[in-house]
């Protein structure tokens, strides 16, 4: 396959190579044998071969990223003390906390509360139970949306 962009002034021998990359055939040609251009083409061929080995970025990102925070509903619970939050086992495993760890509950991006975790069964995955007195004093309504994250 010869493609000339300019008129041909001299006739010389040409070298042609075929490379198959992921099912597509690419033909390199048009360089003078023994010239510096053919050496550059060989370097380019090596790079193309290298690219067939390197996996695409989508395959590298296959591992699931660990969840750091989660949006939840804050529900009043008068039976809890002021420094304890009750969450479900599924939510605790998702954000990576165990019983007794500290979590931060942020309502509206402005009101931040620190709680110790109490894991309980029978609670919905997307809800957390907190003391109603503390939330009412800080202007947080029942069933508000908040973000919960593990505090290291």
C-alpha positions in Angstrom: 0.0 0.0 0.0 1.7 3.2 -1.2 0.3 6.6 -0.6 2.2 9.6 -1.9 1.3 13.0 -0.7 4.0 14.7 -2.9 5.1 13.9 -6.5 7.7 11.1 -6.6 11.1 12.4 -7.7 13.2 9.3 -7.1 12.4 5.6 -7.2 13.7 3.6 -4.2 13.0 0.3 -2.6 10.2 0.3 0.0 9.6 -1.9 3.1 6.1 -2.9 4.2 5.0 -4.4 7.5 1.7 -5.8 8.7 0.6 -5.7 12.4 -2.6 -7.1 13.8 -3.7 -5.2 16.9 -6.9 -6.5 18.6 -8.4 -7.7 15.4 -7.5 -4.6 13.3 -4.9 -4.9 10.6 -2.5 -2.0 10.2 -0.1 -1.7 7.4 3.1 0.3 7.7 5.0 1.1 4.6 6.5 3.8 2.4 9.9 4.2 4.2 13.2 3.8 2.5 15.0 0.6 3.5 18.0 1.4 5.7 17.1 5.0 6.3 16.5 6.7 9.6 12.8 6.7 8.9 12.7 2.9 8.8 14.4 2.8 12.2 11.8 5.1 13.5 9.1 2.9 12.1 10.6 -0.1 13.9 10.5 1.9 17.1 6.8 2.7 16.4 6.2 -1.0 15.7 7.7 -1.8 19.1 5.4 0.7 20.8 2.3 -0.7 19.1 3.3 -4.2 20.2 3.7 -2.9 23.8 0.2 -1.3 23.6 -1.3 -4.7 22.9 0.1 -6.0 26.2 -1.1 -3.0 28.3 -4.7 -3.5 29.4 -7.2 -0.7 28.9 -8.1 1.5 31.8 -11.6 0.1 32.2 -10.1 -3.3 33.0 -7.8 -1.8 35.6 -10.7 -0.1 37.4 -12.6 -3.4 37.9 -11.9 -3.6 41.7 -14.8 -2.0 43.6 -13.9 1.1 45.5 -14.5 1.0 49.3 -17.4 3.1 50.4 -16.3 5.9 52.7 -19.6 7.6 53.4 -23.3 6.9 52.9 -26.5 9.1 52.7 -29.0 8.0 55.3 -32.2 9.1 57.1 -31.9 10.2 60.7 -34.7 8.9 62.9 -35.4 10.0 66.5 -35.0 7.4 69.2 -35.6 8.5 72.8 -34.1 5.3 74.3 -30.5 6.1 73.2 -28.0 8.2 75.1 -26.7 11.4 73.5 -23.4 10.0 72.3 -24.7 6.8 70.7 -26.1 6.1 67.2 -27.8 2.8 66.3 -27.2 1.4 62.7 -27.8 -1.8 60.9 -25.2 -4.5 60.4 -25.2 -4.0 56.6 -24.6 -0.3 56.9 -21.8 -0.9 59.4 -20.1 -3.4 57.1 -20.4 -1.0 54.1 -18.7 2.0 55.8 -16.3 -0.3 57.7 -17.2 0.3 61.3 -17.7 -2.1 64.2 -19.5 -1.6 67.5 -17.9 1.1 69.6 -16.2 2.9 66.7 -16.7 6.6 66.2 -18.8 7.9 63.3 -19.6 11.4 62.1 -23.2 12.3 61.1 -23.4 15.4 59.0 -26.9 17.0 58.4 -27.1 19.6 55.6 -23.3 19.9 55.3 -23.3 22.2 58.4 -24.4 20.3 61.5 -21.9 17.7 62.5 -22.3 15.2 65.3 -19.9 12.5 66.7 -21.4 9.2 67.9 -20.3 5.8 69.1 -21.7 3.0 67.0 -24.3 0.5 68.4 -25.1 -2.2 65.8 -28.6 -3.6 66.0 -30.8 -5.9 63.9 -34.2 -4.9 62.6 -33.1 -1.5 61.4 -33.4 -0.5 57.7 -30.2 -0.3 55.7 -30.5 3.5 54.9 -31.5 4.7 58.4 -29.7 5.7 61.6 -31.3 6.1 65.0 -30.1 9.1 67.2 -31.2 10.7 70.4 -34.0 13.1 69.7 -33.2 15.7 72.4 -29.7 16.5 70.9 -31.1 16.7 67.4 -34.0 19.0 68.3 -31.7 21.3 70.1 -29.6 21.6 67.0 -32.5 22.1 64.7 -32.5 18.7 63.0 -36.0 17.4 62.1 -37.0 13.7 62.3 -36.4 11.8 59.1 -33.8 14.3 57.8 -31.2 13.2 55.2 -27.7 13.1 56.5 -24.3 11.7 55.6 -22.6 9.1 57.9 -18.9 8.4 57.7 -16.3 6.5 59.7 -14.1 8.7 61.8 -10.6 7.5 62.2 
